[in-house]
Amino acid sequence: MEGIAFRRAELAEAPDILAVLKDVAAEIPVQVEPLEREEALYRLIRTCARSGESWVATDAEGHIVGFLLVEPNQTDRFWGEAEALDLRYAGVVASHRRAGIFTGLLGRVTGRLVPLTAMVPAANRSGVARRLEAAGFARHATPGGERYRREPGTA
């Protein structure tokens, strides 16, 4: 991970995050066409960046090479207490894989010590399910994919 820096995503980086998301979209999988779908993803990226919970990894030149889009989960909260987060999308560009970037990004989010949930579609080809389980997420089968949840304090 030499030359890789991790930091919270900034709202102004939404176009760059979208470019990386489009680059890895086939593996996740996520639809980026038609234009309305791309615009919806762009709005989601902006929402996640505004939340302050999303992270990016940048290379030595400052280019985004990985991201984790995270937002507060409103349905798991009870009367505004018991904060919980949802991992919406994650990706690392092909040229920077197998360097611990996803693990580094995930560590920033799990370090908050709040419950974190992720949905992994059945068609996902990124290997994220295996990585989530290795990070202490419990798997729960759901229609159309798997739901992963990590409670604070799990390894």
VMD Tcl script that builds the backbone (N, CA, C; Angstrom):
set m [mol new atoms 465]
animate dup $m
set s [atomselect $m all]
$s set {name element resname resid chain x y z} {
  {N N MET 1 A 0.819 -1.187 0.000}
  {CA C MET 1 A 0.000 0.000 0.000}
  {C C MET 1 A 0.862 1.249 0.000}
  {N N GLU 2 A 2.038 1.137 -0.461}
  {CA C GLU 2 A 2.937 2.277 -0.508}
  {C C GLU 2 A 2.375 3.356 -1.415}
  {N N GLY 3 A 2.359 4.577 -0.915}
  {CA C GLY 3 A 1.855 5.698 -1.688}
  {C C GLY 3 A 0.349 5.853 -1.661}
  {N N ILE 4 A -0.363 4.992 -0.934}
  {CA C ILE 4 A -1.822 5.075 -0.850}
  {C C ILE 4 A -2.205 5.833 0.411}
  {N N ALA 5 A -3.106 6.783 0.244}
  {CA C ALA 5 A -3.603 7.558 1.386}
  {C C ALA 5 A -5.103 7.318 1.513}
  {N N PHE 6 A -5.585 7.290 2.739}
  {CA C PHE 6 A -6.999 7.106 3.023}
  {C C PHE 6 A -7.531 8.367 3.674}
  {N N ARG 7 A -8.709 8.793 3.222}
  {CA C ARG 7 A -9.341 9.964 3.827}
  {C C ARG 7 A -10.829 9.936 3.539}
  {N N ARG 8 A -11.550 10.740 4.293}
  {CA C ARG 8 A -12.990 10.836 4.081}
  {C C ARG 8 A -13.266 11.435 2.703}
  {N N ALA 9 A -14.304 10.926 2.056}
  {CA C ALA 9 A -14.699 11.435 0.743}
  {C C ALA 9 A -15.235 12.854 0.893}
  {N N GLU 10 A -14.958 13.662 -0.111}
  {CA C GLU 10 A -15.436 15.041 -0.127}
  {C C GLU 10 A -16.481 15.198 -1.224}
  {N N LEU 11 A -17.423 16.067 -1.001}
  {CA C LEU 11 A -18.518 16.283 -1.943}
  {C C LEU 11 A -18.001 16.621 -3.342}
  {N N ALA 12 A -16.968 17.421 -3.435}
  {CA C ALA 12 A -16.423 17.829 -4.737}
  {C C ALA 12 A -15.829 16.663 -5.521}
  {N N GLU 13 A -15.597 15.531 -4.864}
  {CA C GLU 13 A -15.013 14.362 -5.529}
  {C C GLU 13 A -16.059 13.440 -6.145}
  {N N ALA 14 A -17.318 13.813 -6.072}
  {CA C ALA 14 A -18.383 12.950 -6.606}
  {C C ALA 14 A -18.137 12.540 -8.054}
  {N N PRO 15 A -17.715 13.438 -8.952}
  {CA C PRO 15 A -17.469 12.992 -10.335}
  {C C PRO 15 A -16.351 11.946 -10.430}
  {N N ASP 16 A -15.309 12.085 -9.619}
  {CA C ASP 16 A -14.195 11.134 -9.647}
  {C C ASP 16 A -14.602 9.781 -9.060}
  {N N ILE 17 A -15.405 9.808 -8.007}
  {CA C ILE 17 A -15.901 8.565 -7.421}
  {C C ILE 17 A -16.824 7.867 -8.417}
  {N N LEU 18 A -17.671 8.631 -9.090}
  {CA C LEU 18 A -18.551 8.059 -10.102}
  {C C LEU 18 A -17.741 7.392 -11.209}
  {N N ALA 19 A -16.649 8.002 -11.617}
  {CA C ALA 19 A -15.807 7.412 -12.665}
  {C C ALA 19 A -15.256 6.057 -12.231}
  {N N VAL 20 A -14.817 5.950 -10.979}
  {CA C VAL 20 A -14.307 4.668 -10.475}
  {C C VAL 20 A -15.453 3.673 -10.355}
  {N N LEU 21 A -16.607 4.122 -9.872}
  {CA C LEU 21 A -17.766 3.232 -9.769}
  {C C LEU 21 A -18.148 2.688 -11.134}
  {N N LYS 22 A -18.149 3.524 -12.142}
  {CA C LYS 22 A -18.463 3.061 -13.497}
  {C C LYS 22 A -17.423 2.059 -13.986}
  {N N ASP 23 A -16.178 2.234 -13.578}
  {CA C ASP 23 A -15.100 1.328 -13.975}
  {C C ASP 23 A -15.290 -0.075 -13.403}
  {N N VAL 24 A -15.842 -0.172 -12.201}
  {CA C VAL 24 A -16.011 -1.473 -11.536}
  {C C VAL 24 A -17.463 -1.956 -11.549}
  {N N ALA 25 A -18.350 -1.227 -12.223}
  {CA C ALA 25 A -19.791 -1.497 -12.185}
  {C C ALA 25 A -20.162 -2.920 -12.598}
  {N N ALA 26 A -19.477 -3.464 -13.585}
  {CA C ALA 26 A -19.831 -4.801 -14.069}
  {C C ALA 26 A -19.594 -5.876 -13.019}
  {N N GLU 27 A -18.634 -5.676 -12.139}
  {CA C GLU 27 A -18.323 -6.672 -11.108}
  {C C GLU 27 A -19.266 -6.601 -9.924}
  {N N ILE 28 A -19.807 -5.414 -9.638}
  {CA C ILE 28 A -20.600 -5.234 -8.419}
  {C C ILE 28 A -21.904 -6.030 -8.446}
  {N N PRO 29 A -22.700 -6.170 -9.369}
  {CA C PRO 29 A -22.959 -5.329 -10.531}
  {C C PRO 29 A -23.909 -4.191 -10.172}
  {N N VAL 30 A -23.741 -3.087 -10.879}
  {CA C VAL 30 A -24.635 -1.951 -10.722}
  {C C VAL 30 A -24.875 -1.350 -12.108}
  {N N GLN 31 A -26.112 -0.991 -12.375}
  {CA C GLN 31 A -26.447 -0.393 -13.660}
  {C C GLN 31 A -26.051 1.077 -13.666}
  {N N VAL 32 A -25.341 1.483 -14.713}
  {CA C VAL 32 A -24.972 2.885 -14.874}
  {C C VAL 32 A -25.639 3.496 -16.108}
  {N N GLU 33 A -26.421 2.712 -16.801}
  {CA C GLU 33 A -27.185 3.199 -17.950}
  {C C GLU 33 A -28.632 2.812 -17.741}
  {N N PRO 34 A -29.580 3.590 -18.181}
  {CA C PRO 34 A -29.483 4.800 -18.980}
  {C C PRO 34 A -29.014 5.990 -18.143}
  {N N LEU 35 A -29.009 7.148 -18.739}
  {CA C LEU 35 A -28.518 8.358 -18.084}
  {C C LEU 35 A -29.223 8.613 -16.759}
  {N N GLU 36 A -30.494 8.286 -16.664}
  {CA C GLU 36 A -31.234 8.499 -15.415}
  {C C GLU 36 A -30.636 7.673 -14.282}
  {N N ARG 37 A -30.186 6.464 -14.594}
  {CA C ARG 37 A -29.569 5.597 -13.574}
  {C C ARG 37 A -28.231 6.175 -13.132}
  {N N GLU 38 A -27.441 6.678 -14.088}
  {CA C GLU 38 A -26.168 7.314 -13.748}
  {C C GLU 38 A -26.403 8.543 -12.869}
  {N N GLU 39 A -27.409 9.318 -13.187}
  {CA C GLU 39 A -27.722 10.501 -12.382}
  {C C GLU 39 A -28.140 10.108 -10.970}
  {N N ALA 40 A -28.888 9.006 -10.834}
  {CA C ALA 40 A -29.293 8.528 -9.515}
  {C C ALA 40 A -28.071 8.085 -8.707}
  {N N LEU 41 A -27.135 7.416 -9.357}
  {CA C LEU 41 A -25.894 7.019 -8.675}
  {C C LEU 41 A -25.097 8.243 -8.242}
  {N N TYR 42 A -25.052 9.244 -9.097}
  {CA C TYR 42 A -24.342 10.471 -8.766}
  {C C TYR 42 A -24.963 11.138 -7.533}
  {N N ARG 43 A -26.296 11.167 -7.470}
  {CA C ARG 43 A -26.967 11.731 -6.292}
  {C C ARG 43 A -26.642 10.919 -5.043}
  {N N LEU 44 A -26.617 9.585 -5.175}
  {CA C LEU 44 A -26.278 8.734 -4.035}
  {C C LEU 44 A -24.850 9.003 -3.569}
  {N N ILE 45 A -23.926 9.135 -4.503}
  {CA C ILE 45 A -22.541 9.433 -4.142}
  {C C ILE 45 A -22.470 10.742 -3.363}
  {N N ARG 46 A -23.165 11.758 -3.831}
  {CA C ARG 46 A -23.172 13.053 -3.145}
  {C C ARG 46 A -23.779 12.933 -1.741}
  {N N THR 47 A -24.864 12.165 -1.625}
  {CA C THR 47 A -25.484 11.963 -0.318}
  {C C THR 47 A -24.516 11.272 0.634}
  {N N CYS 48 A -23.851 10.232 0.147}
  {CA C CYS 48 A -22.903 9.494 0.980}
  {C C CYS 48 A -21.706 10.368 1.361}
  {N N ALA 49 A -21.227 11.165 0.429}
  {CA C ALA 49 A -20.097 12.056 0.735}
  {C C ALA 49 A -20.505 13.095 1.775}
  {N N ARG 50 A -21.712 13.621 1.648}
  {CA C ARG 50 A -22.200 14.609 2.616}
  {C C ARG 50 A -22.319 14.014 4.019}
  {N N SER 51 A -22.586 12.726 4.113}
  {CA C SER 51 A -22.789 12.102 5.425}
  {C C SER 51 A -21.522 12.102 6.266}
  {N N GLY 52 A -20.365 12.198 5.610}
  {CA C GLY 52 A -19.105 12.154 6.352}
  {C C GLY 52 A -18.662 10.750 6.712}
  {N N GLU 53 A -19.381 9.743 6.235}
  {CA C GLU 53 A -19.074 8.350 6.568}
  {C C GLU 53 A -18.355 7.612 5.448}
  {N N SER 54 A -18.270 8.214 4.271}
  {CA C SER 54 A -17.650 7.558 3.117}
  {C C SER 54 A -16.162 7.867 3.055}
  {N N TRP 55 A -15.403 6.951 2.443}
  {CA C TRP 55 A -13.952 7.063 2.388}
  {C C TRP 55 A -13.447 6.837 0.972}
  {N N VAL 56 A -12.289 7.431 0.682}
  {CA C VAL 56 A -11.601 7.189 -0.579}
  {C C VAL 56 A -10.148 6.834 -0.285}
  {N N ALA 57 A -9.560 6.114 -1.233}
  {CA C ALA 57 A -8.125 5.827 -1.217}
  {C C ALA 57 A -7.549 6.531 -2.435}
  {N N THR 58 A -6.444 7.228 -2.241}
  {CA C THR 58 A -5.810 7.937 -3.351}
  {C C THR 58 A -4.377 7.446 -3.530}
  {N N ASP 59 A -3.906 7.510 -4.781}
  {CA C ASP 59 A -2.525 7.117 -5.070}
  {C C ASP 59 A -1.600 8.303 -4.817}
  {N N ALA 60 A -0.331 8.140 -5.097}
  {CA C ALA 60 A 0.668 9.177 -4.831}
  {C C ALA 60 A 0.379 10.470 -5.581}
  {N N GLU 61 A -0.307 10.370 -6.725}
  {CA C GLU 61 A -0.644 11.565 -7.509}
  {C C GLU 61 A -1.969 12.190 -7.071}
  {N N GLY 62 A -2.644 11.574 -6.105}
  {CA C GLY 62 A -3.911 12.106 -5.617}
  {C C GLY 62 A -5.132 11.611 -6.359}
  {N N HIS 63 A -4.989 10.650 -7.263}
  {CA C HIS 63 A -6.126 10.088 -7.988}
  {C C HIS 63 A -6.852 9.070 -7.106}
  {N N ILE 64 A -8.167 9.080 -7.165}
  {CA C ILE 64 A -8.953 8.113 -6.395}
  {C C ILE 64 A -8.803 6.744 -7.033}
  {N N VAL 65 A -8.354 5.779 -6.233}
  {CA C VAL 65 A -8.168 4.411 -6.718}
  {C C VAL 65 A -9.092 3.424 -6.006}
  {N N GLY 66 A -9.813 3.898 -5.008}
  {CA C GLY 66 A -10.752 3.062 -4.287}
  {C C GLY 66 A -11.709 3.925 -3.496}
  {N N PHE 67 A -12.874 3.361 -3.173}
  {CA C PHE 67 A -13.879 4.111 -2.425}
  {C C PHE 67 A -14.763 3.166 -1.647}
  {N N LEU 68 A -15.369 3.679 -0.598}
  {CA C LEU 68 A -16.428 3.018 0.160}
  {C C LEU 68 A -17.520 4.060 0.338}
  {N N LEU 69 A -18.697 3.808 -0.225}
  {CA C LEU 69 A -19.825 4.712 -0.071}
  {C C LEU 69 A -20.680 4.205 1.088}
  {N N VAL 70 A -20.765 5.008 2.118}
  {CA C VAL 70 A -21.446 4.626 3.351}
  {C C VAL 70 A -22.386 5.763 3.743}
  {N N GLU 71 A -23.548 5.378 4.260}
  {CA C GLU 71 A -24.473 6.387 4.764}
  {C C GLU 71 A -25.155 5.861 6.024}
  {N N PRO 72 A -25.642 6.764 6.865}
  {CA C PRO 72 A -26.371 6.324 8.056}
  {C C PRO 72 A -27.612 5.527 7.675}
  {N N ASN 73 A -27.869 4.469 8.416}
  {CA C ASN 73 A -29.056 3.632 8.214}
  {C C ASN 73 A -30.158 4.183 9.100}
  {N N GLN 74 A -31.225 4.644 8.467}
  {CA C GLN 74 A -32.323 5.247 9.221}
  {C C GLN 74 A -33.272 4.199 9.804}
  {N N THR 75 A -33.391 3.039 9.179}
  {CA C THR 75 A -34.359 2.052 9.660}
  {C C THR 75 A -33.860 1.268 10.869}
  {N N ASP 76 A -32.545 1.162 11.063}
  {CA C ASP 76 A -32.015 0.438 12.220}
  {C C ASP 76 A -31.896 1.322 13.458}
  {N N ARG 77 A -32.195 2.583 13.304}
  {CA C ARG 77 A -32.100 3.494 14.451}
  {C C ARG 77 A -33.395 3.441 15.252}
  {N N PHE 78 A -33.264 3.606 16.555}
  {CA C PHE 78 A -34.435 3.607 17.422}
  {C C PHE 78 A -34.516 4.968 18.095}
  {N N TRP 79 A -35.485 5.754 17.650}
  {CA C TRP 79 A -35.687 7.090 18.205}
  {C C TRP 79 A -34.421 7.923 18.183}
  {N N GLY 80 A -33.684 7.841 17.081}
  {CA C GLY 80 A -32.495 8.669 16.923}
  {C C GLY 80 A -31.279 8.172 17.686}
  {N N GLU 81 A -31.376 7.004 18.291}
  {CA C GLU 81 A -30.250 6.459 19.035}
  {C C GLU 81 A -29.736 5.220 18.323}
  {N N ALA 82 A -28.756 4.605 18.871}
  {CA C ALA 82 A -28.211 3.358 18.346}
  {C C ALA 82 A -27.843 3.514 16.870}
  {N N GLU 83 A -26.882 4.359 16.607}
  {CA C GLU 83 A -26.440 4.636 15.246}
  {C C GLU 83 A -26.058 3.358 14.506}
  {N N ALA 84 A -26.374 3.307 13.216}
  {CA C ALA 84 A -26.012 2.186 12.350}
  {C C ALA 84 A -25.687 2.750 10.969}
  {N N LEU 85 A -24.847 2.025 10.224}
  {CA C LEU 85 A -24.416 2.475 8.903}
  {C C LEU 85 A -24.704 1.416 7.851}
  {N N ASP 86 A -24.884 1.877 6.612}
  {CA C ASP 86 A -25.056 0.997 5.460}
  {C C ASP 86 A -23.908 1.212 4.496}
  {N N LEU 87 A -23.250 0.134 4.109}
  {CA C LEU 87 A -22.242 0.170 3.054}
  {C C LEU 87 A -22.989 -0.012 1.745}
  {N N ARG 88 A -23.055 1.050 0.939}
  {CA C ARG 88 A -23.847 1.012 -0.292}
  {C C ARG 88 A -23.053 0.440 -1.458}
  {N N TYR 89 A -21.860 0.971 -1.713}
  {CA C TYR 89 A -21.016 0.489 -2.802}
  {C C TYR 89 A -19.561 0.635 -2.393}
  {N N ALA 90 A -18.727 -0.239 -2.967}
  {CA C ALA 90 A -17.287 -0.177 -2.742}
  {C C ALA 90 A -16.590 -0.631 -4.012}
  {N N GLY 91 A -15.411 -0.109 -4.239}
  {CA C GLY 91 A -14.665 -0.540 -5.411}
  {C C GLY 91 A -13.221 -0.083 -5.362}
  {N N VAL 92 A -12.385 -0.850 -6.024}
  {CA C VAL 92 A -10.966 -0.529 -6.179}
  {C C VAL 92 A -10.629 -0.750 -7.652}
  {N N VAL 93 A -9.947 0.207 -8.257}
  {CA C VAL 93 A -9.586 0.063 -9.667}
  {C C VAL 93 A -8.682 -1.152 -9.841}
  {N N ALA 94 A -8.782 -1.795 -10.992}
  {CA C ALA 94 A -8.059 -3.049 -11.240}
  {C C ALA 94 A -6.561 -2.923 -11.031}
  {N N SER 95 A -5.976 -1.800 -11.403}
  {CA C SER 95 A -4.519 -1.635 -11.299}
  {C C SER 95 A -4.016 -1.556 -9.863}
  {N N HIS 96 A -4.916 -1.400 -8.891}
  {CA C HIS 96 A -4.494 -1.261 -7.488}
  {C C HIS 96 A -5.069 -2.345 -6.578}
  {N N ARG 97 A -5.551 -3.416 -7.158}
  {CA C ARG 97 A -6.105 -4.497 -6.341}
  {C C ARG 97 A -4.997 -5.347 -5.730}
  {N N ARG 98 A -5.405 -6.103 -4.733}
  {CA C ARG 98 A -4.499 -7.005 -4.005}
  {C C ARG 98 A -3.399 -6.237 -3.275}
  {N N ALA 99 A -3.733 -5.011 -2.893}
  {CA C ALA 99 A -2.771 -4.178 -2.161}
  {C C ALA 99 A -3.316 -3.780 -0.794}
  {N N GLY 100 A -4.450 -4.359 -0.387}
  {CA C GLY 100 A -5.031 -4.065 0.924}
  {C C GLY 100 A -5.860 -2.794 0.966}
  {N N ILE 101 A -6.203 -2.240 -0.187}
  {CA C ILE 101 A -6.949 -0.984 -0.211}
  {C C ILE 101 A -8.364 -1.167 0.330}
  {N N PHE 102 A -9.079 -2.190 -0.130}
  {CA C PHE 102 A -10.432 -2.417 0.384}
  {C C PHE 102 A -10.394 -2.633 1.892}
  {N N THR 103 A -9.471 -3.437 2.364}
  {CA C THR 103 A -9.356 -3.702 3.794}
  {C C THR 103 A -9.051 -2.418 4.560}
  {N N GLY 104 A -8.180 -1.582 4.007}
  {CA C GLY 104 A -7.857 -0.303 4.643}
  {C C GLY 104 A -9.058 0.618 4.721}
  {N N LEU 105 A -9.821 0.683 3.642}
  {CA C LEU 105 A -11.025 1.511 3.639}
  {C C LEU 105 A -12.050 0.974 4.641}
  {N N LEU 106 A -12.270 -0.330 4.611}
  {CA C LEU 106 A -13.247 -0.945 5.509}
  {C C LEU 106 A -12.860 -0.724 6.973}
  {N N GLY 107 A -11.573 -0.777 7.255}
  {CA C GLY 107 A -11.100 -0.553 8.620}
  {C C GLY 107 A -11.432 0.833 9.144}
  {N N ARG 108 A -11.451 1.817 8.252}
  {CA C ARG 108 A -11.821 3.176 8.668}
  {C C ARG 108 A -13.277 3.225 9.106}
  {N N VAL 109 A -14.131 2.496 8.413}
  {CA C VAL 109 A -15.556 2.513 8.736}
  {C C VAL 109 A -15.844 1.647 9.962}
  {N N THR 110 A -15.290 0.446 10.009}
  {CA C THR 110 A -15.558 -0.433 11.154}
  {C C THR 110 A -14.916 0.115 12.426}
  {N N GLY 111 A -13.916 0.961 12.274}
  {CA C GLY 111 A -13.286 1.582 13.434}
  {C C GLY 111 A -14.211 2.528 14.186}
  {N N ARG 112 A -15.318 2.884 13.572}
  {CA C ARG 112 A -16.308 3.746 14.234}
  {C C ARG 112 A -17.080 2.996 15.323}
  {N N LEU 113 A -16.985 1.670 15.309}
  {CA C LEU 113 A -17.634 0.830 16.318}
  {C C LEU 113 A -19.141 1.021 16.374}
  {N N VAL 114 A -19.756 1.031 15.180}
  {CA C VAL 114 A -21.217 1.029 15.073}
  {C C VAL 114 A -21.590 -0.109 14.133}
  {N N PRO 115 A -22.816 -0.632 14.246}
  {CA C PRO 115 A -23.225 -1.703 13.327}
  {C C PRO 115 A -23.127 -1.237 11.876}
  {N N LEU 116 A -22.673 -2.138 11.024}
  {CA C LEU 116 A -22.509 -1.846 9.602}
  {C C LEU 116 A -23.144 -2.977 8.809}
  {N N THR 117 A -24.012 -2.616 7.853}
  {CA C THR 117 A -24.719 -3.587 7.029}
  {C C THR 117 A -24.353 -3.387 5.565}
  {N N ALA 118 A -24.224 -4.487 4.835}
  {CA C ALA 118 A -23.957 -4.430 3.393}
  {C C ALA 118 A -24.804 -5.483 2.703}
  {N N MET 119 A -25.352 -5.132 1.556}
  {CA C MET 119 A -26.079 -6.078 0.712}
  {C C MET 119 A -25.170 -6.445 -0.457}
  {N N VAL 120 A -25.018 -7.740 -0.708}
  {CA C VAL 120 A -24.196 -8.207 -1.818}
  {C C VAL 120 A -25.096 -8.981 -2.766}
  {N N PRO 121 A -25.323 -8.449 -3.982}
  {CA C PRO 121 A -26.178 -9.147 -4.935}
  {C C PRO 121 A -25.609 -10.514 -5.304}
  {N N ALA 122 A -26.487 -11.435 -5.644}
  {CA C ALA 122 A -26.055 -12.774 -6.032}
  {C C ALA 122 A -25.116 -12.742 -7.238}
  {N N ALA 123 A -25.266 -11.752 -8.103}
  {CA C ALA 123 A -24.445 -11.650 -9.309}
  {C C ALA 123 A -23.105 -10.955 -9.076}
  {N N ASN 124 A -22.795 -10.589 -7.845}
  {CA C ASN 124 A -21.532 -9.898 -7.554}
  {C C ASN 124 A -20.343 -10.789 -7.860}
  {N N ARG 125 A -19.373 -10.251 -8.603}
  {CA C ARG 125 A -18.170 -11.005 -8.975}
  {C C ARG 125 A -16.892 -10.385 -8.410}
  {N N SER 126 A -17.023 -9.492 -7.451}
  {CA C SER 126 A -15.849 -8.781 -6.942}
  {C C SER 126 A -15.124 -9.510 -5.816}
  {N N GLY 127 A -15.763 -10.510 -5.233}
  {CA C GLY 127 A -15.160 -11.200 -4.100}
  {C C GLY 127 A -15.375 -10.481 -2.776}
  {N N VAL 128 A -16.247 -9.479 -2.767}
  {CA C VAL 128 A -16.459 -8.696 -1.554}
  {C C VAL 128 A -17.085 -9.528 -0.440}
  {N N ALA 129 A -17.916 -10.502 -0.778}
  {CA C ALA 129 A -18.543 -11.327 0.250}
  {C C ALA 129 A -17.492 -12.035 1.100}
  {N N ARG 130 A -16.508 -12.602 0.458}
  {CA C ARG 130 A -15.422 -13.285 1.167}
  {C C ARG 130 A -14.659 -12.311 2.073}
  {N N ARG 131 A -14.429 -11.113 1.567}
  {CA C ARG 131 A -13.703 -10.103 2.346}
  {C C ARG 131 A -14.506 -9.626 3.552}
  {N N LEU 132 A -15.812 -9.482 3.364}
  {CA C LEU 132 A -16.664 -9.068 4.479}
  {C C LEU 132 A -16.673 -10.129 5.571}
  {N N GLU 133 A -16.804 -11.389 5.180}
  {CA C GLU 133 A -16.786 -12.465 6.180}
  {C C GLU 133 A -15.455 -12.494 6.924}
  {N N ALA 134 A -14.352 -12.282 6.215}
  {CA C ALA 134 A -13.035 -12.252 6.860}
  {C C ALA 134 A -12.916 -11.095 7.842}
  {N N ALA 135 A -13.701 -10.038 7.626}
  {CA C ALA 135 A -13.663 -8.868 8.502}
  {C C ALA 135 A -14.666 -8.958 9.649}
  {N N GLY 136 A -15.298 -10.124 9.816}
  {CA C GLY 136 A -16.193 -10.326 10.944}
  {C C GLY 136 A -17.659 -10.075 10.670}
  {N N PHE 137 A -18.038 -9.938 9.415}
  {CA C PHE 137 A -19.446 -9.760 9.071}
  {C C PHE 137 A -20.156 -11.106 9.094}
  {N N ALA 138 A -21.376 -11.123 9.614}
  {CA C ALA 138 A -22.215 -12.323 9.608}
  {C C ALA 138 A -23.084 -12.275 8.360}
  {N N ARG 139 A -23.239 -13.417 7.699}
  {CA C ARG 139 A -24.007 -13.514 6.460}
  {C C ARG 139 A -25.422 -13.995 6.758}
  {N N HIS 140 A -26.386 -13.341 6.093}
  {CA C HIS 140 A -27.796 -13.714 6.200}
  {C C HIS 140 A -28.363 -13.750 4.797}
  {N N ALA 141 A -28.896 -14.893 4.378}
  {CA C ALA 141 A -29.468 -15.021 3.030}
  {C C ALA 141 A -30.735 -14.181 2.917}
  {N N THR 142 A -30.862 -13.511 1.770}
  {CA C THR 142 A -32.046 -12.718 1.470}
  {C C THR 142 A -32.398 -12.945 0.002}
  {N N PRO 143 A -33.617 -12.652 -0.395}
  {CA C PRO 143 A -33.959 -12.790 -1.818}
  {C C PRO 143 A -33.076 -11.868 -2.672}
  {N N GLY 144 A -32.443 -12.423 -3.676}
  {CA C GLY 144 A -31.628 -11.624 -4.589}
  {C C GLY 144 A -30.192 -11.411 -4.173}
  {N N GLY 145 A -29.793 -11.930 -3.027}
  {CA C GLY 145 A -28.412 -11.734 -2.603}
  {C C GLY 145 A -28.207 -12.097 -1.148}
  {N N GLU 146 A -27.167 -11.549 -0.585}
  {CA C GLU 146 A -26.817 -11.825 0.802}
  {C C GLU 146 A -26.738 -10.503 1.564}
  {N N ARG 147 A -27.170 -10.544 2.799}
  {CA C ARG 147 A -27.055 -9.395 3.686}
  {C C ARG 147 A -25.945 -9.711 4.677}
  {N N TYR 148 A -25.022 -8.789 4.821}
  {CA C TYR 148 A -23.906 -8.948 5.756}
  {C C TYR 148 A -24.007 -7.866 6.815}
  {N N ARG 149 A -23.772 -8.265 8.056}
  {CA C ARG 149 A -23.843 -7.303 9.149}
  {C C ARG 149 A -22.685 -7.534 10.105}
  {N N ARG 150 A -22.089 -6.453 10.511}
  {CA C ARG 150 A -20.996 -6.502 11.469}
  {C C ARG 150 A -21.387 -5.659 12.670}
  {N N GLU 151 A -21.360 -6.293 13.817}
  {CA C GLU 151 A -21.643 -5.592 15.057}
  {C C GLU 151 A -20.338 -5.074 15.647}
  {N N PRO 152 A -20.395 -3.988 16.395}
  {CA C PRO 152 A -19.162 -3.453 17.001}
  {C C PRO 152 A -18.451 -4.485 17.846}
  {N N GLY 153 A -17.144 -4.477 17.757}
  {CA C GLY 153 A -16.341 -5.365 18.582}
  {C C GLY 153 A -16.076 -6.726 17.995}
  {N N THR 154 A -16.631 -7.053 16.810}
  {CA C THR 154 A -16.345 -8.349 16.189}
  {C C THR 154 A -15.084 -8.219 15.350}
  {N N ALA 155 A -14.323 -9.276 15.343}
  {CA C ALA 155 A -13.042 -9.227 14.633}
  {C C ALA 155 A -13.176 -9.548 13.179}
}
mol reanalyze $m
mol bondsrecalc $m
mol representation Tube
mol addrep $m
